[in-house]
Amino acid sequence: MVQNNSGKCLKFIYSSIACVIVSCILFVTLEVGARYLFPNNDRLQEILRVLEQDSILFWRQRENLDTEFQKTGLKTNFIGLRDEVQNFGKKANLVRVICLGASPTFGWAVEGEDSYPDQLENMLNHNPKGKKIYEVINAGVIGYSSYQGLLFLKNELLRFDPDIITIAYGVNDMDKHRFYRSNGKMDKELYPKNRSSVFLENIFNNSKLVRVCRDFVLYLKGYRKDFSGIKGSTFSDSVRVSPQDYKNNLDEILKIAKKKGIKIIFIKMPMDLSLPEPISDQKKLKAEEYLSIGLKLIKARAIDQAIANLKKAAINNPYSSEVFYYLGMCYELEKDSLSAKDYFLKAKEAQAYQHRKDIQIYQDLMQQLADTKNIPCLDAMRAVVGSNNKSFFKTPIHPNASGHKIIAGLLYDALTDNDYLLNDEENRR
């Protein structure tokens, strides 16, 4: 009887091992097939390849990367920053500057040494004040809003014991989308996720097979991965961070800095404000008329006629995100997924043009706060685009190496002019 039970036990163990081996082989085969059939050949997938979810910050850049991103080298440190600093420790003679910001600070499509934090560090150490050493940490994270920057500072970056912090948020505050948890809510309405859940999701997100299956399920449920990740049939005007919340986030950072004795500098980051072809008020009005007709036809389920009118609206105003969104929705209703994807992409691209107008609202609030608190506020927008010179940009919202050099120069002058680099510790604090 004992031998019989022992034999059954061994048989069960061998069967279990065989099942695990077969399952692993099957998974690996399907994973290889998914990677072959669905290559990461779009911009979003390239971005997500260098990001991972975070329970508090929504996402962060992956730590200890050594890869290529946007055709440039990308290395990150122990907390995912594009910087060589490998610990929170700080030497006695070190003046530490932290540059808070999003992808323009990170250095989108430029080499790390060409980003303005790196160029600023070189300027400071080639023109030293006394015996101090200057370390400038690039705390720019792709896609971050001022709300995420505030959380990042409070939860992690203060451990670097910075002497000076520069702040350059705005472009993502105006956005409607997030790389993760894009559900139509504002940033401040999102609560921290369970750490164990985030850990497992990050593991599964490394699998192409899992991502393909997940995206297919979301597609069946009506979620629009190609536009916002949001389920619904109505174009949303909500933004991640409202202008008032943006001002509140900056003010909260100032309060933290004052308590810690940290100096602050605001930066109004540049954007290419020009449009390929200016649109007359008459054409804008005509586009609104066609859009209104199109929406009524969508409600009446006359989709072909709706598409015809929406295309006329797009001809009159090729920068209307709303028009392209509803065109995408129409083709989605027509089961033409390729055309829907194309128009949802155009809707997203068109929002960049809207950002060019809205950025002024956020930058005016930054300037008002700077004036009230007597804080330097650098107008990199005017410095870089004052001559309407497109040669300073990689994309409409990302400066190239020359644009970064201008920003670094503005920062260097501001640090010097405002006596932020005094050697006397008591005066500096």
Secondary structure in CASP SS format (residue, H / E / C, confidence):
PFRMAT SS
TARGET T0000
AUTHOR 0000-0000-0000
METHOD secondary structure of the structure
MODEL  1
M C 1.00
V H 1.00
Q H 1.00
N H 1.00
N H 1.00
S H 1.00
G H 1.00
K H 1.00
C H 1.00
L H 1.00
K H 1.00
F H 1.00
I H 1.00
Y H 1.00
S H 1.00
S H 1.00
I H 1.00
A H 1.00
C H 1.00
V H 1.00
I H 1.00
V H 1.00
S H 1.00
C H 1.00
I H 1.00
L H 1.00
F H 1.00
V H 1.00
T H 1.00
L H 1.00
E H 1.00
V H 1.00
G H 1.00
A H 1.00
R H 1.00
Y H 1.00
L H 1.00
F C 1.00
P C 1.00
N C 1.00
N C 1.00
D C 1.00
R H 1.00
L H 1.00
Q H 1.00
E H 1.00
I H 1.00
L H 1.00
R C 1.00
V C 1.00
L E 1.00
E E 1.00
Q E 1.00
D E 1.00
S C 1.00
I C 1.00
L C 1.00
F E 1.00
W E 1.00
R E 1.00
Q E 1.00
R C 1.00
E C 1.00
N C 1.00
L C 1.00
D E 1.00
T E 1.00
E E 1.00
F E 1.00
Q C 1.00
K C 1.00
T E 1.00
G E 1.00
L E 1.00
K E 1.00
T C 1.00
N C 1.00
F C 1.00
I C 1.00
G C 1.00
L C 1.00
R C 1.00
D C 1.00
E C 1.00
V C 1.00
Q C 1.00
N C 1.00
F C 1.00
G C 1.00
K C 1.00
K C 1.00
A C 1.00
N C 1.00
L E 1.00
V E 1.00
R E 1.00
V E 1.00
I E 1.00
C E 1.00
L E 1.00
G E 1.00
A C 1.00
S H 1.00
P H 1.00
T H 1.00
F H 1.00
G C 1.00
W C 1.00
A C 1.00
V C 1.00
E C 1.00
G H 1.00
E H 1.00
D H 1.00
S C 1.00
Y H 1.00
P H 1.00
D H 1.00
Q H 1.00
L H 1.00
E H 1.00
N H 1.00
M H 1.00
L H 1.00
N H 1.00
H H 1.00
N C 1.00
P C 1.00
K C 1.00
G C 1.00
K C 1.00
K C 1.00
I E 1.00
Y E 1.00
E E 1.00
V E 1.00
I E 1.00
N E 1.00
A E 1.00
G E 1.00
V C 1.00
I C 1.00
G C 1.00
Y C 1.00
S C 1.00
S H 1.00
Y H 1.00
Q H 1.00
G H 1.00
L H 1.00
L H 1.00
F H 1.00
L H 1.00
K H 1.00
N H 1.00
E C 1.00
L H 1.00
L H 1.00
R H 1.00
F H 1.00
D C 1.00
P C 1.00
D C 1.00
I E 1.00
I E 1.00
T E 1.00
I E 1.00
A E 1.00
Y C 1.00
G C 1.00
V C 1.00
N C 1.00
D C 1.00
M C 1.00
D C 1.00
K C 1.00
H C 1.00
R C 1.00
F C 1.00
Y C 1.00
R C 1.00
S C 1.00
N C 1.00
G C 1.00
K C 1.00
M C 1.00
D H 1.00
K H 1.00
E H 1.00
L C 1.00
Y C 1.00
P C 1.00
K C 1.00
N C 1.00
R H 1.00
S H 1.00
S H 1.00
V H 1.00
F H 1.00
L H 1.00
E H 1.00
N H 1.00
I H 1.00
F H 1.00
N H 1.00
N C 1.00
S C 1.00
K H 1.00
L H 1.00
V H 1.00
R H 1.00
V H 1.00
C H 1.00
R H 1.00
D H 1.00
F H 1.00
V H 1.00
L H 1.00
Y H 1.00
L H 1.00
K C 1.00
G C 1.00
Y E 1.00
R C 1.00
K C 1.00
D C 1.00
F C 1.00
S C 1.00
G C 1.00
I C 1.00
K E 1.00
G C 1.00
S C 1.00
T C 1.00
F C 1.00
S C 1.00
D C 1.00
S C 1.00
V C 1.00
R C 1.00
V C 1.00
S C 1.00
P H 1.00
Q H 1.00
D H 1.00
Y H 1.00
K H 1.00
N H 1.00
N H 1.00
L H 1.00
D H 1.00
E H 1.00
I H 1.00
L H 1.00
K H 1.00
I H 1.00
A H 1.00
K H 1.00
K H 1.00
K H 1.00
G C 1.00
I C 1.00
K E 1.00
I E 1.00
I E 1.00
F E 1.00
I E 1.00
K C 1.00
M C 1.00
P C 1.00
M C 1.00
D C 1.00
L C 1.00
S C 1.00
L C 1.00
P C 1.00
E C 1.00
P C 1.00
I C 1.00
S C 1.00
D H 1.00
Q H 1.00
K H 1.00
K H 1.00
L H 1.00
K H 1.00
A H 1.00
E H 1.00
E H 1.00
Y H 1.00
L H 1.00
S H 1.00
I H 1.00
G H 1.00
L H 1.00
K H 1.00
L H 1.00
I H 1.00
K H 1.00
A C 1.00
R C 1.00
A C 1.00
I H 1.00
D H 1.00
Q H 1.00
A H 1.00
I H 1.00
A H 1.00
N H 1.00
L H 1.00
K H 1.00
K H 1.00
A H 1.00
A H 1.00
I H 1.00
N H 1.00
N C 1.00
P C 1.00
Y C 1.00
S C 1.00
S H 1.00
E H 1.00
V H 1.00
F H 1.00
Y H 1.00
Y H 1.00
L H 1.00
G H 1.00
M H 1.00
C H 1.00
Y H 1.00
E H 1.00
L H 1.00
E C 1.00
K C 1.00
D C 1.00
S H 1.00
L H 1.00
S H 1.00
A H 1.00
K H 1.00
D H 1.00
Y H 1.00
F H 1.00
L H 1.00
K H 1.00
A H 1.00
K H 1.00
E H 1.00
A H 1.00
Q H 1.00
A H 1.00
Y H 1.00
Q H 1.00
H H 1.00
R H 1.00
K H 1.00
D H 1.00
I H 1.00
Q H 1.00
I H 1.00
Y H 1.00
Q H 1.00
D H 1.00
L H 1.00
M H 1.00
Q H 1.00
Q H 1.00
L H 1.00
A H 1.00
D H 1.00
T H 1.00
K H 1.00
N C 1.00
I C 1.00
P C 1.00
C E 1.00
L E 1.00
D C 1.00
A H 1.00
M H 1.00
R H 1.00
A H 1.00
V H 1.00
V H 1.00
G C 1.00
S C 1.00
N C 1.00
N C 1.00
K H 1.00
S H 1.00
F H 1.00
F E 1.00
K E 1.00
T E 1.00
P C 1.00
I C 1.00
H E 1.00
P E 1.00
N C 1.00
A H 1.00
S H 1.00
G H 1.00
H H 1.00
K H 1.00
I H 1.00
I H 1.00
A H 1.00
G H 1.00
L H 1.00
L H 1.00
Y H 1.00
D H 1.00
A H 1.00
L H 1.00
T H 1.00
D H 1.00
N C 1.00
D C 1.00
Y C 1.00
L C 1.00
L C 1.00
N C 1.00
D C 1.00
E H 1.00
E H 1.00
N H 1.00
R H 1.00
R C 1.00
END
